[in-house]
């Protein structure tokens, strides 16, 4: 195997990217909290473009995807005494966001062939205290949104749709993040749309949009730029509603304006290569691609996941990862394991004082007795490639297939 293969670089930047950043430097306005320069900010421009791209009325930008989650929960007025259903296999941000508003995360298991929140498990977890469901579109799969929205309607629940991994995926022609009451996105460095760090929330609800802004901008409102003289501030103190500083910088917004027009073509290439890999890897005994639900009309990928049936393939998934890295010349950014389940994740650790509101609340946050067999099996039995691998060409895809074939041959002597 050729370990000298060069994989596509991520993130992607060129002279246009550099020019946009230089323009912000030279403008003198580096943040939306800075003085107006007599024109819409980069942040305001990106928010409008991202809303248009997703087909929604409103986009509110923030500094991180995690902040978008917290702002969304605050916009729905969720807090102490409320329960929010979250999937057991995810990055820890959704469950930590629920903790951040002092609500109670109710962790349920996922589907075995998508690793997304199980609507059946969610339905069984609904109680009189349940106020919201937080489905996460994970890696390259989408949650069964028909089932989730039906469940939410039946019990009058909010839906906060975590699309941090799914910029541009579509469910029956509708973009991920636009089907729930509020959708959130991450623009962290590894995401398909990135500014290093950053995030956004989208919604069609005018009230939620206003609350999201107040939550993210220290309870300040943005004045119409046409009414603000250069040198004056565009954010004005207006209300006593709780908020904190989660502003996206002008540098980040400028980079996102550079990256967004590239996304459609990149997503198309990822999807094409992923479909080819699905077909080729399925020919190798013991390898199982993830399932694509029939309602998905467009699919993008934060990670390309391969499940391993160890008794059939001849090796366990996790020990294969360093061997695959060596064969393919990849580091752990490009090739790694799946998320640890929240029942066994050291990053999920409620604060001993902040979350000690009362013994019953503290007890409700324990996960030591939580059983998530599907999430556990997904963690131990899966291999995840970073989405930039899917931006490669035919030799790159063939190298991935050949690496799996090589490991299977060596395992069988």
Buried (B, 14 or more C-beta within 10 A) or exposed (E): BEEEBEBBEBBBBEEEBEEBBEEBEEBEBEBBBBBBBEEBBBBBBBBEBBBEBBEBBBBBBBBBBBBBBBBBBBBBEBBEEBBBBBBBBBBBBBBBBBBBBBBBBBBBBBBBBBBBBBBBBBBEBBEEEBBBBBBBBBBBBBBBBBBBBEBBEEBEBBBBBBBBBBBBBBBEEBBBBBBBBBBBBBBBEBBBBBBEBBBBBBBBBEEBBBBBBBBBBBBBBBBEBEEBEEEEBBBEEEEEEEBBEBBBBBBBBBBBBBBBEBBEEBBEBBBEBBEBBBEBBEEBEBBBBBBBBEBBEBBBBBBBBBBBEBEEBBBEBBEBBEBBBEBBBBEEEBBBBBBBBBBBBEEBEBEEEEBEEEEEBEEBBEBEEBEBEBBBBBBBBBBBBBBBBBBBEEEBBBBBBBBBBBBBEEBEE
